Every structure is written in C-alpha cells, then in structure tokens.
Amino acid sequence: MRLTLKTKVNSNISAVINGFDQKLFLALNPPFPQVKLKQFDGCETGDVVSLELNFLLFKQVWTSEITEESRTADRWYFVDVGVKLPFFLSGWEHEHIVEQEDSGSVIIDHIQYRTGTLFTDLLMYPALMLQFAYRRPIYRRFFRQ
C-alpha cells in the first residue's frame, strides 16, 4: 500500500534540512503507542533509527536504516527502510522529501508498507493516515520563520 502526505511550511529548505534532528523525530511521535528512542544516528545513508513501541500489553522494536539520501539546492530526500519491524508489518519504506516552494518548503511523506495481506493493508491504512496527519501541525510549528 502507498500513502502520501504533503505539508507546507514557512521555512526555506536549508532550515528544514537542519531541523530534521532527534528533537523533531521525538516530537513527531503520537501519544500512542509510547515511543522510546533506542538509537538515532541521523538522516544520512547508513544511519540507523531504532525505537521501542509500547502498546501497554506488549512492546515491539522498530529499526530502520537510511538507505538513500540526496540534496540539491531546491530538493532533499532520504529513505528509511524497515529492517526490524513490529509483527503487524512485513515491509516498510518511507521517503522523506523536502522541496523549496516560493518562500517556504513542502515536506512530503511518501510511505509504502505491507502487512502480509491486502485486507490487513487496508485495515492499517486509516491508522497510518492518522499517524502521519498528526505530524502536519508539528512540522508547521517547528518550521516557522
């Protein structure tokens, strides 16, 4: 399944690139499940991000590796691929794209995921959409000029 969300922010691309750090990463996590950050190397190729998700009755580890990163004057992106995923996911690829647009930027979250069956992919879609929609006001708050 594929999911794409776009968020316009009032900062230029350089400010957004510099702001994609551990502080932003932690702020982007919704209240549930609780997230414990185990490792955050950054957003460059080879970096690893690992979390522990606490669903109250059980915990799951989610580890992703940054497999690709590229920058130009008006576009930056990096891709994280799940290498250890919670039991309900069998595949994960998240492309983070930032493009310069007028005096601000647009942040694009492009996600491809698999759960194992089309039925469970469809069940997961609204939850992921809500989780990533939760990020929009946080992006806007972090990237004001």
C-alpha positions, 0 to 999 in steps of 0.5 A: 500500500502507498500513502502520501502526505504533503505539508507546507511550511514557512521555512526555506529548505536549508532550515528544514534540512537542519531541523530534521534532528532527534528533537523533531523525530521525538516530537513527531511521535503520537501519544500512542503507542509510547515511543522510546528512542533506542538509537538515532544516528541521523538522516544520512545513508547508513544511519540507523533509527531504532525505537521501542513501541509500547502498546501497554500489553506488549512492546515491539522494536522498530529499526530502520536504516537510511538507505538513500539520501540526496540534496540539491539546492531546491530538493532533499530526500532520504529513505528509511527502510524497515529492517526490524519491524513490529509483527503487524508489518512485513515491509516498510519504506518511507521517503522523506522529501523536502522541496523549496516552494516560493518562500517556504518548503513542502515536506512530503511523506511518501510511505509504502508498507505491507502487512502480509495481506491486502485486507490487513493493508487496508485495515492499517491504512486509516491508522497510518493516515492518522499517524502521519496527519498528526505530524502536519501541525508539528512540522508547521510549528517547528518550521516557522520563520 
